[in-house]
Amino acid sequence: MSKDDLILPKDFPQLKNDTFLRAARGEETEHVPVWCMRQAGRYLPEFREFRAGKDFFDTCRSPEACCELTLQPLRRFPFDAAIIFSDILVVPQAMGMDVQMVAGKGPTFPEPLKEPEDLQRLQVKVDVEKELGYVFKAITLTRHKIEGKVPLIGFTGAPWTLMSYMIEGGGSNTHSKAKRWLYRHPEASHMLLKMLTDVVVEYLLGQVAAGAQALQVFESHAGILGPVQFKDFSLPYLRDIARRVKDKLKEKGQDVPMIVFAKDAHYGLEDLSQSYYEVVGLDWTIDPRSARERTGGRVSLQGNMDPCALYSPKECISDIVRKMLEGFGTRGYIANLGHGLYPDMDPENVGTFVEAVHQHSIQMNKQV
């Protein structure tokens, strides 16, 4: 295969391990599939070495770099899925906002949105191919280089989460500036959320066209909203994204499983399970049995081990995993952490987690 073929989204190698995709659709699997949010990350020495001295968003814009970082964890661990290395804030960038990754501070918007009139600064009609084509190229290249080992997941931030960053200007504990908009400027808030939704839909469709085999929508800031605001400013847009993406894919005869991960949105579990997503991701504060009951078998579930459990001794990790699997059961379930891996985690403990999921679930399936 020539170098040129590696950038064309066709003739991909045949998929050898479809366990993750089958679990997403609620089908039987030999073992429970497992992957980790932020599995390509700073907990790996090779990641730190590769990224040293490079600007974060420059790395995001290099398809070769994103491909390498996506593949690094697969060389170490028998994960059942890979997620493309990128960032949710490439969407605000595509809409014309400046975002920088500042050392020790994280993502920073030098000029955040302050008042509704600031919406005029945003690019409403975004040419995703032009603005985010580098992500699509990274997905295509990675699909070829992954050689069918596991499926590749594409992702995006959800509208409310992106909106909160664009107004806060970075991370926040209270998100009070963004929530102020919801209370004081509800119309402008809905206008911004609709603009973001339109871009996100096109962005996700572009990822599938490039070769993504599943999609995850991160509503990372869901927990900062109460049930009323969640139903007004988050849920309708999450549903709209799934419905529109699925309708467009159906026209092409495609069917790609979608995962929604709304962190800390306990109150939204029933609603999320009826929002056109095949999989609902859970954080670690939700009891597995209760989640099964509340979602009523409508969706597959993903999660939800406390990331900090990976600081435990290895034998304890295995025990925690076994209890988690007993809570969820082995059908319609994808094992993951309840949030991303932290930079100071021992890669060996990540390996123990992955092995424990495989071993315990194989045992449990034999006993059924």
C-alpha positions as CSV (number, residue, x, y, z in Angstrom):
1,M,0.0,0.0,0.0
2,S,1.4,3.4,-1.0
3,K,1.6,6.4,1.3
4,D,-1.2,8.0,-0.8
5,D,-3.5,5.1,-0.1
6,L,-3.1,5.7,3.7
7,I,-4.9,9.0,3.4
8,L,-7.9,7.6,1.5
9,P,-10.9,6.4,3.5
10,K,-11.3,3.2,1.7
11,D,-9.9,-0.4,1.5
12,F,-9.4,-0.4,5.2
13,P,-8.0,-3.7,6.7
14,Q,-10.6,-6.1,7.9
15,L,-11.6,-5.8,11.6
16,K,-10.3,-8.7,13.6
17,N,-11.8,-7.9,17.0
18,D,-15.4,-6.5,16.9
19,T,-16.2,-7.3,20.6
20,F,-16.6,-3.6,21.4
21,L,-19.1,-3.0,18.5
22,R,-21.1,-6.1,19.4
23,A,-21.4,-5.1,23.1
24,A,-22.4,-1.6,22.0
25,R,-25.3,-3.2,20.2
26,G,-26.3,-5.4,23.1
27,E,-25.1,-8.6,21.4
28,E,-23.4,-11.5,23.1
29,T,-19.6,-11.4,23.4
30,E,-17.0,-14.0,24.6
31,H,-15.6,-11.4,27.0
32,V,-16.6,-7.9,28.1
33,P,-14.7,-5.4,26.0
34,V,-12.7,-2.7,27.7
35,W,-11.1,0.6,26.8
36,C,-10.2,3.7,28.9
37,M,-11.0,7.3,28.4
38,R,-7.7,9.2,28.0
39,Q,-6.0,5.9,27.2
40,A,-3.6,7.8,25.0
41,G,-2.2,10.1,27.6
42,R,0.4,11.4,30.0
43,Y,0.4,8.3,32.2
44,L,2.5,6.7,29.4
45,P,6.2,7.6,29.4
46,E,6.3,7.2,25.6
47,F,3.5,9.7,25.3
48,R,5.4,12.2,27.4
49,E,8.5,11.6,25.4
50,F,6.7,12.0,22.0
51,R,4.9,15.2,23.2
52,A,7.9,16.9,24.8
53,G,8.4,20.5,23.7
54,K,5.5,20.4,21.2
55,D,2.5,22.7,21.3
56,F,-0.6,20.7,22.2
57,F,-2.9,22.0,19.4
58,D,0.0,21.7,16.8
59,T,0.0,18.0,17.8
60,C,-3.7,17.8,17.3
61,R,-3.3,19.2,13.8
62,S,-0.8,16.6,12.8
63,P,-2.5,13.4,11.5
64,E,0.8,11.5,11.9
65,A,1.2,12.6,15.5
66,C,-2.4,11.8,16.4
67,C,-2.1,8.4,14.7
68,E,1.0,7.5,16.7
69,L,-0.5,8.7,20.0
70,T,-3.7,6.7,19.3
71,L,-1.7,3.5,18.7
72,Q,0.7,3.8,21.6
73,P,-1.6,2.3,24.3
74,L,-2.5,-0.6,21.9
75,R,1.1,-1.7,21.8
76,R,1.1,-2.1,25.5
77,F,-2.4,-3.3,26.4
78,P,-5.0,-5.6,24.8
79,F,-7.7,-2.9,24.7
80,D,-10.8,-3.7,22.6
81,A,-11.1,-0.2,21.1
82,A,-9.0,2.9,20.4
83,I,-10.2,6.5,20.5
84,I,-8.6,9.0,18.1
85,F,-6.2,11.4,19.8
86,S,-7.7,14.9,19.6
87,D,-9.5,17.4,21.8
88,I,-13.1,18.6,22.2
89,L,-12.0,22.3,21.8
90,V,-11.1,21.9,18.2
91,V,-14.8,22.8,17.6
92,P,-14.7,26.3,19.1
93,Q,-11.4,26.8,17.2
94,A,-13.2,25.8,13.9
95,M,-15.9,28.5,14.8
96,G,-13.2,31.2,14.9
97,M,-12.2,31.2,18.6
98,D,-8.6,31.3,19.8
99,V,-7.8,28.5,22.2
100,Q,-4.4,27.8,23.7
101,M,-3.1,25.1,26.0
102,V,-1.3,26.8,28.8
103,A,1.2,24.8,30.9
104,G,-0.1,24.3,34.4
105,K,-3.4,26.0,33.6
106,G,-5.0,23.9,30.8
107,P,-7.1,25.2,27.9
108,T,-7.4,28.9,27.8
109,F,-9.5,31.3,25.6
110,P,-7.8,34.7,25.6
111,E,-11.1,36.3,24.4
112,P,-14.1,34.3,25.8
113,L,-17.7,35.2,25.0
114,K,-18.9,37.7,27.5
115,E,-22.2,39.0,26.2
116,P,-24.7,37.8,23.6
117,E,-23.4,40.3,21.0
118,D,-20.1,38.4,21.1
119,L,-21.9,35.6,19.2
120,Q,-21.4,37.7,16.1
121,R,-17.7,36.9,16.3
122,L,-18.4,33.3,15.6
123,Q,-18.4,31.6,12.3
124,V,-21.9,30.2,11.9
125,K,-21.5,28.2,8.8
126,V,-18.4,26.1,9.3
127,D,-16.8,24.2,6.5
128,V,-15.8,21.2,8.6
129,E,-13.7,19.7,5.8
130,K,-11.6,22.9,5.7
131,E,-11.4,23.6,9.4
132,L,-11.3,20.1,10.9
133,G,-10.0,18.1,7.9
134,Y,-6.8,17.3,10.0
135,V,-9.0,15.3,12.4
136,F,-10.5,13.4,9.4
137,K,-7.0,12.7,8.0
138,A,-5.8,11.4,11.4
139,I,-8.8,9.0,11.6
140,T,-8.2,7.7,8.1
141,L,-4.5,7.2,8.6
142,T,-5.1,5.5,12.0
143,R,-7.7,3.2,10.5
144,H,-5.1,2.0,8.0
145,K,-2.3,1.8,10.6
146,I,-4.4,0.0,13.2
147,E,-4.6,-2.9,10.8
148,G,-8.0,-4.0,11.9
149,K,-6.8,-4.8,15.4
150,V,-9.7,-3.0,17.1
151,P,-12.4,-0.5,16.2
152,L,-11.6,3.2,16.2
153,I,-13.8,5.6,18.1
154,G,-14.3,9.3,17.0
155,F,-15.7,11.9,19.4
156,T,-16.8,15.4,20.1
157,G,-17.7,17.6,23.0
158,A,-21.4,18.2,23.5
159,P,-22.9,21.7,23.0
160,W,-23.4,22.7,26.6
161,T,-19.8,21.5,27.6
162,L,-18.3,23.5,24.6
163,M,-20.5,26.5,25.4
164,S,-19.3,26.5,29.1
165,Y,-15.6,26.5,28.0
166,M,-16.3,29.3,25.4
167,I,-17.8,31.6,28.1
168,E,-15.7,30.6,31.1
169,G,-12.5,31.0,29.0
170,G,-11.1,27.7,30.4
171,G,-11.8,25.3,33.2
172,S,-14.0,26.3,36.1
173,N,-15.3,24.8,39.4
174,T,-18.6,26.7,39.4
175,H,-19.2,27.5,35.7
176,S,-21.0,30.5,37.0
177,K,-20.2,32.7,34.0
178,A,-21.7,30.1,31.6
179,K,-24.7,29.4,33.9
180,R,-25.3,33.1,34.2
181,W,-26.0,33.1,30.5
182,L,-28.6,30.3,30.9
183,Y,-30.5,32.4,33.5
184,R,-30.0,35.9,32.0
185,H,-29.7,35.2,28.3
186,P,-31.7,32.0,27.6
187,E,-32.4,32.9,24.0
188,A,-28.8,33.7,23.2
189,S,-27.8,30.5,25.0
190,H,-30.2,28.4,22.8
191,M,-28.8,30.2,19.7
192,L,-25.2,29.3,20.7
193,L,-26.2,25.7,21.5
194,K,-28.0,25.4,18.1
195,M,-24.9,26.8,16.3
196,L,-22.7,24.3,18.1
197,T,-25.1,21.4,17.4
198,D,-25.0,22.1,13.7
199,V,-21.2,22.0,13.7
200,V,-21.0,18.9,15.9
201,V,-23.4,17.0,13.6
202,E,-21.3,17.8,10.5
203,Y,-18.1,17.0,12.4
204,L,-19.3,13.6,13.5
205,L,-20.5,12.7,10.0
206,G,-17.1,13.7,8.7
207,Q,-15.4,11.4,11.2
208,V,-17.5,8.5,10.1
209,A,-16.8,9.2,6.4
210,A,-13.1,9.3,7.4
211,G,-13.3,5.9,9.0
212,A,-14.6,6.2,12.6
213,Q,-16.5,3.0,13.6
214,A,-18.2,4.4,16.7
215,L,-18.8,7.9,18.1
216,Q,-18.7,9.2,21.6
217,V,-20.3,12.5,22.7
218,F,-18.7,14.0,25.9
219,E,-21.1,16.1,28.0
220,S,-18.3,16.5,30.6
221,H,-20.0,19.4,32.4
222,A,-23.5,17.9,32.7
223,G,-23.2,17.7,36.5
224,I,-23.0,21.4,36.9
225,L,-26.6,21.7,35.7
226,G,-29.5,20.7,37.8
227,P,-32.3,18.5,36.3
228,V,-34.3,21.4,35.0
229,Q,-31.5,23.1,33.2
230,F,-30.2,19.7,31.9
231,K,-33.6,19.1,30.3
232,D,-33.6,22.5,28.8
233,F,-30.0,23.2,27.7
234,S,-28.3,19.8,27.3
235,L,-30.7,16.9,26.6
236,P,-32.5,18.4,23.6
237,Y,-29.2,19.0,21.8
238,L,-27.8,15.6,22.8
239,R,-30.9,14.0,21.2
240,D,-30.8,16.2,18.2
241,I,-27.2,15.2,17.5
242,A,-27.8,11.5,17.7
243,R,-31.0,11.7,15.7
244,R,-29.6,13.8,12.9
245,V,-26.3,11.8,12.6
246,K,-28.2,8.5,12.5
247,D,-30.7,9.8,9.9
248,K,-27.9,10.9,7.6
249,L,-26.0,7.7,8.1
250,K,-29.1,5.7,7.4
251,E,-29.4,7.4,4.0
252,K,-26.0,5.9,3.1
253,G,-26.9,2.5,4.6
254,Q,-24.5,3.0,7.5
255,D,-25.0,2.2,11.1
256,V,-22.4,3.4,13.6
257,P,-23.0,2.9,17.4
258,M,-23.1,6.2,19.4
259,I,-22.2,6.6,23.1
260,V,-23.3,9.5,25.3
261,F,-21.2,10.3,28.4
262,A,-22.9,12.9,30.6
263,K,-20.7,13.1,33.7
264,D,-22.4,13.5,37.1
265,A,-25.9,13.6,35.4
266,H,-27.5,10.9,37.7
267,Y,-30.8,12.6,37.4
268,G,-30.7,12.2,33.6
269,L,-30.2,8.5,33.3
270,E,-33.7,7.5,32.3
271,D,-33.8,10.4,29.7
272,L,-30.3,9.5,28.4
273,S,-31.4,5.9,27.8
274,Q,-34.1,7.1,25.5
275,S,-32.1,9.6,23.5
276,Y,-31.2,7.5,20.4
277,Y,-27.7,6.5,21.7
278,E,-26.9,2.8,21.8
279,V,-24.6,3.2,24.8
280,V,-24.8,5.4,27.9
281,G,-21.5,6.0,29.7
282,L,-21.5,6.3,33.4
283,D,-19.2,8.0,36.0
284,W,-18.2,6.1,39.1
285,T,-20.8,7.7,41.4
286,I,-23.6,5.5,39.9
287,D,-24.3,2.0,41.2
288,P,-24.2,-0.5,38.3
289,R,-27.3,-2.5,39.4
290,S,-29.3,0.7,39.9
291,A,-28.1,1.9,36.4
292,R,-29.3,-1.3,34.8
293,E,-32.7,-1.0,36.5
294,R,-33.2,2.6,35.6
295,T,-32.2,2.2,32.0
296,G,-34.5,-0.9,31.7
297,G,-32.4,-2.8,29.1
298,R,-32.9,0.0,26.5
299,V,-29.2,0.6,26.1
300,S,-25.8,-0.9,26.6
301,L,-23.9,0.7,29.5
302,Q,-20.2,1.8,29.7
303,G,-18.0,2.5,32.7
304,N,-17.6,3.0,35.5
305,M,-14.7,2.1,37.8
306,D,-13.4,5.0,39.9
307,P,-10.2,6.0,38.1
308,C,-8.5,6.3,41.6
309,A,-9.1,2.6,42.1
310,L,-6.1,2.2,39.8
311,Y,-3.9,3.4,42.7
312,S,-4.8,0.2,44.6
313,P,-2.5,-2.8,44.8
314,K,-2.9,-5.1,41.8
315,E,-4.9,-7.8,43.6
316,C,-7.4,-5.2,44.9
317,I,-7.9,-3.9,41.3
318,S,-8.9,-7.4,40.2
319,D,-11.4,-7.6,43.0
320,I,-12.9,-4.2,42.3
321,V,-13.3,-5.2,38.6
322,R,-15.0,-8.5,39.5
323,K,-17.6,-6.7,41.7
324,M,-18.2,-4.1,39.0
325,L,-18.8,-6.9,36.4
326,E,-21.2,-8.7,38.8
327,G,-23.1,-5.4,39.1
328,F,-23.4,-4.8,35.3
329,G,-23.5,-8.3,34.0
330,T,-21.6,-9.3,30.9
331,R,-24.2,-8.6,28.2
332,G,-24.6,-5.1,26.7
333,Y,-21.7,-3.8,28.7
334,I,-18.4,-2.1,27.9
335,A,-15.9,-1.8,30.8
336,N,-14.2,1.6,31.2
337,L,-13.3,4.0,34.0
338,G,-15.8,6.6,35.3
339,H,-13.6,9.3,33.9
340,G,-10.2,9.6,32.1
341,L,-6.9,8.2,33.3
342,Y,-4.8,10.6,35.4
343,P,-1.2,11.5,34.5
344,D,0.4,9.9,37.6
345,M,-1.1,6.5,37.2
346,D,1.1,3.4,36.8
347,P,0.7,1.9,33.4
348,E,1.1,-1.6,34.9
349,N,-2.0,-1.1,36.9
350,V,-3.9,-0.1,33.7
351,G,-2.7,-3.5,32.3
352,T,-4.0,-5.2,35.4
353,F,-7.4,-3.5,35.0
354,V,-7.7,-4.6,31.3
355,E,-6.6,-8.2,32.1
356,A,-9.0,-8.5,35.0
357,V,-12.0,-7.4,32.8
358,H,-11.1,-10.0,30.3
359,Q,-10.4,-12.9,32.7
360,H,-13.4,-12.3,35.1
361,S,-15.9,-11.8,32.2
362,I,-14.7,-15.0,30.5
363,Q,-15.2,-16.9,33.8
364,M,-18.6,-15.4,34.3
365,N,-19.7,-16.2,30.8
366,K,-18.7,-19.9,31.3
367,Q,-20.8,-20.1,34.5
368,V,-24.0,-18.8,32.8
